[in-house]
Amino acid sequence: MTAQTAPRRQLDSSIRSRSEVRDAMRIDWDVPITAKDGLVMRADVFRPEAEGRYPVILTYGPYAKGLSFQEGYPSAWERMVRLHPDVAAGSSNKYQAWEVVDPEKWVPEGYVCVRVDGRGCGTTPGVVDPYSPDEQSDFVTAIEWAGEQPWSNGRVGLNGISYFATNQWHVAKHKPKYLAAMCTWEGAADFYRDMTHHGGILSTFWKNWYDMQVKTVQFGAGERGKRSPVHGQLVCGPELLTDDELTANRVDFGGEIASHPLDGDYYRKRSVDWAKTDVPFLSAGNWGGQGLHLRGNVEGFVRAATEQKWLEIHGIEHWTHFYTDYGRRLQLRFFDHFLKGEDNGWDREPRVRLQVRHVDGTFVERGESEWPIARTNWTTLHLTPDGALTKDGSGADGSVTFDALGEGVTFLSAPLTEETEITGPSSVKLTISSSTSDADLFVVLRVFSPDLDEVVFQGAIDPHTPVGQGWLRASHRKLDPALSEPYRPYHSHDEAQPLTPGAPVECAVEIWPTCLVIPAGYRIGLTVRGKDYEYNGKSGGRLSNFKNELLGCGPFLHDDPEDRPAEIFGGKTTIHFGADRQPSLLLPVIPRA
């Protein structure tokens, strides 16, 4: 559904490439790369001063390679360097850009850094269509171009956060020549389940993201866009298109997603193919990445075809550890092994590296051999009609009804008698009915202190992120038996099965992976509700790149009135209990040493 308010004007950009030596790097600005359909992409190349052949770190994406991190995302940059001074140390930070490596720290390590503006964005003309087959084709072209340059050793690595990680998963199925390794740092993979429809419920993130982070750097913005403080050129090219022309040169991204409520060909073309993902990779996730990336990072480690794969999961903000000494050194060791052929012990690294989270927000590193952890004691807690979570289900008949757009109902365990670690995926089984033909289930895994204060964390985006979250639209309750596990129900999302008002149905809800060491005396809680979680009405402030206030779920909200009309999703939801209807929560309890 591409807007057609004006004819598309595919300009042959007047941008000219140029080269210079500065800050101990050879820099080639706006190098042309010709796509398969003849469109000319533009790339910036940062390489060592000494002539030679070096491994390549490449990114392809929509954020305008010339837009500085500091100017494009000031609130994120300020917080990151204030709390983590090692991010800015050892660099002038002039070449910092959103969610890609800092060449001033990578070029001295013997790498060439290549940044390619995606189709329709920054200095690359064309029609903006995020994650599309056209983008994947361009990405393949860029990888193969980089592998054949005289400064390349023929080994190309992909590295970057979020968009720059997600499209790595997507391009891998095309098996580009020269692609030797990937670091998918907090990157989703399944365009439907991870990204656009959580449990079948539309996420409004993508429509808002498109407005805030992509349209603002579209090719053709000309003087209305930013100017690079490094080289003085316009980051969206010198051409100036009218608003109608800009609209005609981009798809209606939010509209296309909303018009495809079920999984299918549209999403498959924009998703990973795990059977074809055979390149070595390091998948780095974030415990607080609820609502976008964490599920893809873990699914990649579990399901990708390659045997050379590693999983790392950390905490704090979405972008921070990619730039800290911890994250950068981890990436360097990985790429030194696969792109330089160094015998640095990486192949003997634990396949899983976890930053184990504690209630005070601290982390303790631990290596594991697999995911889920083999020694997991899968523990079932039963929900009871009186609001308890117990190991022994009462089997008593009963029901609990709540307003679907209200605060829902919370079930609490007794105080824990000993320190307990939960690390891994979890799930909820419920028998529910609705007063209407459908119901949205938002399940929130929670932990409370002895005085019943909720334990929340600095998540990937939101400073008040709960321990775990899961979602399911009841009409999407159909499971894929081949992929479902008790701890990770996998829904088909290929048909809607409306409810008969008042008739109970069984629903299994996936809760994305989490990790927490819970002290004795604390309680585990589970809230079942019909709208997004909010943290006690307290605001987490705002970030410059998001529209909404941070109230507990960051920007990953499910509040589209057309997807959730009040006459269907604003009714009454009932949880049913009985001998053959025992709602339960399955937890991954890890034995403590």
Buried (B, 14 or more C-beta within 10 A) or exposed (E): EBBEEBEBBEBEBEBEEEEEEEBEBBBBBBBBBEBEEEBBBBBBBBBBEEEEEBBBBBBBBBBBBBBBBBBBBBEBBEBBBEEBEEBBEEBEBBBBBBBBBBBBBBBEBBBBBBBBBBBBBBBBBBBBBBBBEBBBBBBBBBBBBBBEBEBBBBBBBBBBBBBBBBBBBBBBBBEBEBBBBBBBBBBBBBBBBBBBBBBBBBBBBBBBBBEBBBBBBBBBBEEBBBBBEBBEBBBBBBBBBEEBBBBBBBBBBBBBBBEBBBBEEBBEEBBBBBEEBBBBBBBBBBBBBBBBBBBBBBBBBBBBEBEBBBBBBBBBBBBBBBBBBBBBEBBBBBBBBBBBEEEBEBEEBBBBBBBBBBBEEEBEEBEBEEBBBEEBEBBBBBBBBEEBBBEEBBEEEEBBBBBBBEEBBBBBBEEBEEEBBBBBBBBBBBBBBBBBBBBBBBBBBBBBBEEEEBBBBBBBBBBBBBBBBBBBBBBBBBBEEEEBEEBBBBBBBEEBEEBEEEEBBBBBBBBBBBBBBBBEEBBBBBBBBBBBBBBEEEEBEEBEBBBBEBBBBBBBBBBBEEBBEEEBBBBBBBBBBBEEBBBBBBBBBBEEE
